[in-house]
């Protein structure tokens, strides 16, 4: 059995931490980022990993960086044989990579070398990938460039969001991690270099990427809605108010379900009406069927409730309104 240290910060890392805690291996300590201000009151909040580690009774260290001997002191004192890193959020210097005799393993939420970087789950959805998965690799000094020990793929469903994929991939990675550690222990793990072809970088999402351009294709907008859920949430405006779109589906332009004919060629962003409980909006190509949305400062509602509330409050039918 191995002495294992863990480094991680967000909720995505918790299933892997739990898997290690339930294994025969000894978890000697947990690294996580310092408590950060969060919420409207900006009070300091412990990371999801810290909260779980404390509940498990594990030692926790929260260095701002790992550049100095003092910042690495806790990790060194734990004497780990292996360090498992999952969405830690800090770059590990060479001095850290060399501490455990078996090196450092990383769970990355993509099928490397596609989508190296900070936002692989979101980028896979935004780009319309048919599948994604997890890769467990040995860490080196590069950004997600280390040799791979295992991969496991999964299909991206038509209604998958960043939030739902996040949960599925976290569980998938946790299970695969234990298999890889067992292979390392037995000396049967076989690292393989990443291909130099098909490399893509998953840059962190920016808030401006959430604003919907209704002249785009409905399929692309639907991917934007799914990829930006839960953050930064796809958004538009209606009568000067910001509106977040939480759930939507693309319909073909010729679909019988698209809308009643209100215009030979409705301009992008035009609300075509309500069908089957969904708010239909014209796009550059096709129609977006919105199922769930939220006006700024109000609660999230289903499209039918939004349409009824808007008609009652504004004294006009929803047909003919325009987003954007």
N, C-alpha and C positions, 0 to 999 in steps of 0.2 A: 504494500500500500504506500501511497505517496503523500508527502507533505506539500500541500497546494495552497498558494496564495491567490487571491482573486482581486481583480481591478475592474470596476464598472460603476456606472452612475445612474442611468435612467431605468424605467420600468422594463425596458427590453432586456436588460441584463439579469433581472430577478429570477426567471426560470432556470437559467444556467447556474446561478448561485444556489438555488434550492436543490438542483440535481446533484451538485457537488456535496451539499450538506447531507443529502440522503444516501450518498455513496459510502463505501468502506474507507475512502481516503480521508485524510485529516486536513481540514481547513484551518490553516494557521493564522490567517488574518485577511482583512479586506481593505483595499485602497478605494477611496471614492473622492469625488470633488468636494471642496468646502461647501458648507451650507450657503445657499444663495437667496436673495430677496425674491419673493413670489407673491402673487395675488394682489388684490387692490390695496391692501395695507402694506405691501412690500416687506412683510416680516420675514425673517430668515427661516428657510425651510430645508430640512434635511433631504438628501436625495432618496429615491426609492430604494436604492441598494443599501444606503446607510440604515434606513429604517428596518429593512429586512435583516441585515447583519446583526443589528442590536437585538432584534427579537430572537435571533438564533444564538445570542450570547457570544458572538465572535468579536475579537479585537478589531478596531477600526482606526485607520489613519487617514487624514485629509490634507495632504500637502498641496500647496498652491501649484508647485511644480515638482519635478524630480531631478533638478539640475545639480543640486549640491549633496554632499555627504549627509548633512543634517536632514535634508528632505527625504533621503533614501534610508535613513537610519531604521525606521520601523520595519520596512521590508527586509532589510539585511538581518535584523534581529529575529525575524520569524524563521529564517533559514529554510526557505521553500526549495523544493526540488523542481517545482513547476509553477509558473505564473500563468493564470488564465485571464485574458483581457476581453471584456465585452462592452463596447460603447463607453469606454472610460472617459474619453474627451480630452486626454492629455497625450502628447507625443512622448514615447518612451525613449530616452537617450540610450546610447550604446552601453553605458555603465549599468543600466537597469537590465537590458537584454541579457547581459552576461551573469547576472546574479544566480538564477536557478540553473542547476546542472543540466536540466532537460529543456532549458530555454523558455520561451513565452509563446503561448497559443492564443490566437484571436478568432472569435466567431464574427464573421462578416456577413451581412444580410444581402448577399448577391451571389451570382455564379461568376466568380472572378475568372478572367480579368475585366468582365463587363461590370461597370458601376463601382469602381474604386471611389472612395471619398465619403463625404458626410451624409448624403441623403440617397442611398441606393434604393430604398423602398419606394420613395416618392418618384424618383426619376424613372424607375421601371414602369410605373403606372402611367406617368405623363407621356412617355414615349411609346406606349402601346405594346410593351413586351408581352409575349404570350406566356412566358414562364419566368420564374425567379427561383430563389433558393438560398441556401446558406453554404458558406465555405469556411472550413477550419484550416488555418494556415499557421506556419511558424513565422513569427514576426522578425522582420529585419529593419534596417534603418529607413527604408522607403515607406511611402504611403500605400498600404495595402498591396505591397509588391512581393511579399515573402512566398516561399514554396508552399504548395497546398498539400494537405494531408487527407482531406476528404471533402466531398461536396454532396449535397442532396437537393434535388430540384422539386419544384411544385408549380402547378398551373396557376396563373392569375385569372380568377373568375371574372365574368363580365360586370359583377357588382362589387368587386373587391375595392376597398379603400385603403389608404395608407394605414389607418387605424386597425382595420381587420387583418391586413397582411402582417403588420407589426406583431400582433399577438401570435399568429400562426407560425411565423418565422422564428420567433423567440422560443417557442416550444420545440420546433424542428431542430434548431441549433443546440438546445440543451440535451436532447437525446443523442444527437450525433457526437457531441462533445465527449460523453462517457465512452462511446465506442473508440474514439481516437485515443483517449487516455489509456484505455485497456491495451490498445495496440502499441503505444509507446512503452508501456510497462513490460510488455512481452518482447519488445525489440522487433516487432513486425511492421511498424509504421514505415511507409515509403513516401517520402516527400517528392513532389514533382514540381518543376518550375512552371510558372504561369506562362501562357502563350504571349507572344509580343503582338499578336493580332487580336482585333476586337476590343482593344482597351478603350473604355469610356470613363469619364470622371463625373461623379455625382456631386456637383456643387450644391452647397446648402441652399435651400429655397429662400428667396427674398420675398418680402411682402408684396411687392409690385407684380409678382408673377401670379398673384391670386385674382387680379382684376380681369374680368371677362371681356373679351373682344367679340361681340356678337356677330361680326362679319366672318368669323372663323367657322370651320366646319363643326356641325353639332357633335360628331364623334370626338373631335379634339376637345371641345368644351366639356363634354361628359367626363373625359379622362382628367381634365383640369379639376373638375368638381371632386372626383374620387381621389386624385393624387394630393389635393390640398386639404383633405379631411383627415385629421382634425385641425391642422395648422398649415398655412395661414387662413384657410377656408376661402373657397372661391367666392367672389363678391362682385356686385354690380350696384347700380343706383336706380331708384325709381322715384320720380318727382323730387329729386334732391336728397332723398334718404338712402343711406347705405343699406344694402340687403345682402345677407350671406346665403349662399346656396349650399345646402348640406347634402342633398341627395337628388340625383337626376339621371335620366337615361336619354340616349340619342335615338331619334326616330328617323326613318328615311323620309326624304322630302316628298316622295310619292305615296307614303303610307296613308291608308284610309283613316287611320286613327290620328293622323296629324292634326287636322282641324277642319272645321267647316270653312267654306271658301269666303273669307272676309275681304280678300283682296287678291287680285291676280298675281301680284308679286309683293307680299308684305316686306317691309324693310327689316333688316336684322335688328333683333331686340323687341320687336312688336309682340305683344301678348295676343295670342290667337284665340284664347278661351280656355275653358276647363273641360277636360274629358277624362272620364274614369278616375276622378279624384286627382288628376295631375294638371298642372298649369303648363300650357303649351306656348313655347316662345320660338319665333322664327330666327333662324341663324343664317349665316352666309350660304351654307348648304345644309339642308335637313332641318329638323325641328328638335328642340330640347324639351323633354317632358320633365318638369320639376316636381318632385314629390315632397320635399321638405325644405323650408327656408326660414329666414329669421331677419326681421327688420331690426336695425341697430337699436339697442336699448330695450328690446322686447324679447319674449321667449321664442324658442323655436317651435314652429307649427307645421302641420301638414298643409299641402297646397289648397285643399278645399276650404279649410278654416281661414287661411290667408285671403282667399278670394271672397269669401262671405264677409269677413271682417272689413276688408277694403271697400267692398261695395256698400256696406252699411254705413261706414264712416264717411266715405267720400260722396255718397249719393250717386254713384255711376257704376255701370257694369265694368267688369275687369277687362272685357274685350276692348281692344284698341289702345290700351296702355302700352307704354314702351319702356323697356329697361335700357340703361346705359345713357 
